[in-house]
Amino acid sequence: MKLIDEWRTAWKFLSVQANVLGGAMASAYATFYPQLKDTISPSAMGYLTGAVFALGVIGRVISQQPKEPDESKAEVHP
């Protein structure tokens, strides 16, 4: 198994953050009091959690490298 080059900064990636949030949402919902579960339906929670995990997939395939500054637009000070 080979890790990605940026594994030490993986916690900054949208894909990692979204997956942690999705897992936390699903775990938290399972521990809600019945009265609180009545306010958020299981199907709504499923859609919310699914959307967060979809963001994780999108975050995995888009570049998350910082943009290089455009030197042509940089101010020149004499």
N, C-alpha and C positions, 0 to 999 in steps of 0.2 A: 504494500500500500504506500503510495506516494502522496504526500501532502502538497497543497498549493503553496507557491512561494510566499504568499502573504498570510500564512496561517496564524501568525502572532497578532495580526490586526483584524482577524476574521470577525471579531465582535462588532466592528464598525460596519460590516456589510449589511445591506438591506435584507438580503436573503436570510442571514442568521437572525437578525432582529425580528423579522416577521415570523419566522418559525418558532422562536422562543415565545413571542407574544401569542401566537396561535395555540401553542401548547398550554400556556398559562391560562388563556381564556377557557379552553376546554376543561382544564383541571379545576379552575375556580367555579365554573358553572356546575360541575358535579357536586361541589360542596355547598352550594347555595341552600338557604332555608327554603322550604316549600313555598312560603309566601313570596319570596323574591323570585323564585322560578316561575311563579304565576305572572309576573310582570314581563318576563322575557320568554317567549314561547320557544320550545326546543327547535322548531324549524327556523326561527329567526336567528337563534344562536348558531345553528348549523350554517346558515348563509353567511353570517358574520365571520365565523371561524374559517369557512371556506375561502372567503374573500381575502382574509389575512394570509392564508397559505398560498393563494394565487399570487399575492404580492411578493411572497418569498420566491416563487418560481420566476417571476419577472425580474426580481432583484438578482437572481443568479445568472441570468443571461445578458443583462445589460452591463456595460462597463461602469465600474465604480471607482476608477482611477481619478485622482484630482486633475482638473484641467491645467494644462501648462499656460502660464501667462503669455499673452500675445505681445511679443517684444516690439512689434511695429506700432503699437498703440501706447507704448510706455513713454512717459514724459522724460525728456532729456534735460538735465540740469547741468549748466556749464560749470 
